[in-house]
Amino acid sequence: MSAGRLAGSVAIVTGASAGIGETTAVTFAREGAKVAVVARNVAEIERVTAIITAAGGSALALKADVTRAADVEAMTAAVGYEVEGLEHIPTEGPMLIVFYHGALPIDFYYLF
């Protein structure tokens, strides 16, 4: 899964335990992104992470409620340490953050 349009990038996908969020996480991984699979349901984010890693992708399951500031801070810190090995969200290279909360619109933040 390392070759693709998103190779070398990091994607944080919230609401990734099912539906559009799950599909987004799996698709981004298929395109080469390292994916943080984020939602409140631990069993489901672990299931999605297993799908990604079984196909050769890189994924990290993170439990977070994005309506809580402390959870968001912990999520971004975990992505920095565990996905990129940095102290904070990457400041170099591309990164895509996707917030999906069960209704459109989906918010995309592309940092480069």
C-alpha positions as CSV (number, residue, x, y, z in Angstrom):
1,M,0.0,0.0,0.0
2,S,3.0,2.4,0.0
3,A,2.7,3.5,-3.6
4,G,0.0,5.9,-4.5
5,R,-1.2,9.5,-4.7
6,L,-0.9,10.0,-0.9
7,A,2.5,8.2,-0.4
8,G,4.5,9.9,2.3
9,S,1.5,11.7,3.8
10,V,-0.4,11.3,7.1
11,A,-4.2,11.3,7.3
12,I,-6.2,11.7,10.5
13,V,-9.7,10.4,9.8
14,T,-12.3,11.0,12.4
15,G,-15.6,9.1,12.5
16,A,-13.5,6.2,10.9
17,S,-15.3,3.4,12.7
18,A,-17.9,2.8,10.0
19,G,-19.5,4.2,6.8
20,I,-17.9,7.0,4.9
21,G,-15.2,7.5,7.6
22,E,-14.2,3.9,7.4
23,T,-14.1,4.0,3.6
24,T,-12.1,7.2,3.6
25,A,-9.5,5.7,6.0
26,V,-9.1,2.5,4.0
27,T,-8.9,4.4,0.7
28,F,-6.3,6.8,2.0
29,A,-4.3,3.9,3.2
30,R,-4.6,2.2,-0.1
31,E,-3.2,5.4,-1.7
32,G,-0.2,5.2,0.6
33,A,-1.0,7.5,3.5
34,K,-0.2,6.6,7.1
35,V,-3.7,6.7,8.6
36,A,-4.8,7.6,12.1
37,V,-8.2,5.8,12.5
38,V,-10.1,7.9,15.0
39,A,-13.6,7.3,16.6
40,R,-15.2,6.7,20.0
41,N,-15.8,2.9,19.4
42,V,-12.5,1.1,20.2
43,A,-13.6,-2.3,18.8
44,E,-14.6,-0.7,15.5
45,I,-11.5,1.4,15.0
46,E,-9.4,-1.7,15.8
47,R,-11.3,-3.6,13.2
48,V,-10.7,-0.9,10.6
49,T,-7.0,-0.7,11.5
50,A,-6.7,-4.4,11.1
51,I,-8.2,-4.2,7.6
52,I,-5.7,-1.6,6.7
53,T,-2.7,-3.4,8.1
54,A,-3.7,-6.7,6.7
55,A,-3.6,-5.1,3.3
56,G,-0.1,-3.8,3.9
57,G,-1.0,-0.3,5.0
58,S,0.1,1.7,8.0
59,A,-2.7,2.6,10.5
60,L,-3.0,3.7,14.1
61,A,-6.3,3.2,16.1
62,L,-7.0,6.2,18.4
63,K,-10.1,6.5,20.6
64,A,-11.2,10.1,20.7
65,D,-14.3,12.2,20.9
66,V,-13.6,15.2,18.8
67,T,-16.1,17.4,20.7
68,R,-13.7,17.2,23.6
69,A,-10.6,19.4,23.4
70,A,-8.5,17.1,25.6
71,D,-9.3,14.2,23.3
72,V,-8.2,16.2,20.3
73,E,-5.0,17.2,22.0
74,A,-4.2,13.6,22.9
75,M,-5.1,12.5,19.4
76,T,-2.7,14.9,17.7
77,A,0.0,14.2,20.2
78,A,-0.3,10.4,19.6
79,V,-0.2,11.0,15.8
80,G,3.0,13.0,16.3
81,Y,4.7,10.4,18.5
82,E,3.4,7.1,17.1
83,V,2.9,7.8,13.4
84,E,5.6,10.3,12.6
85,G,7.9,10.0,15.6
86,L,7.7,13.7,16.2
87,E,6.6,15.7,19.2
88,H,3.7,17.4,17.4
89,I,1.7,17.0,14.3
90,P,4.2,17.0,11.4
91,T,5.2,20.5,10.2
92,E,7.0,19.2,7.1
93,G,5.5,17.2,4.3
94,P,1.9,16.8,3.4
95,M,-0.8,15.9,5.9
96,L,-4.5,15.5,5.5
97,I,-7.0,15.8,8.3
98,V,-10.6,14.6,7.6
99,F,-13.4,15.3,10.0
100,Y,-16.6,13.3,9.3
101,H,-19.4,13.3,11.8
102,G,-22.2,11.4,10.1
103,A,-23.5,14.3,8.0
104,L,-22.2,16.4,5.1
105,P,-20.2,18.5,4.7
106,I,-16.9,16.6,5.4
107,D,-14.2,19.0,6.5
108,F,-10.8,18.5,4.9
109,Y,-7.7,20.2,6.1
110,Y,-4.6,19.8,3.9
111,L,-1.4,21.0,5.5
112,F,1.8,21.2,3.5
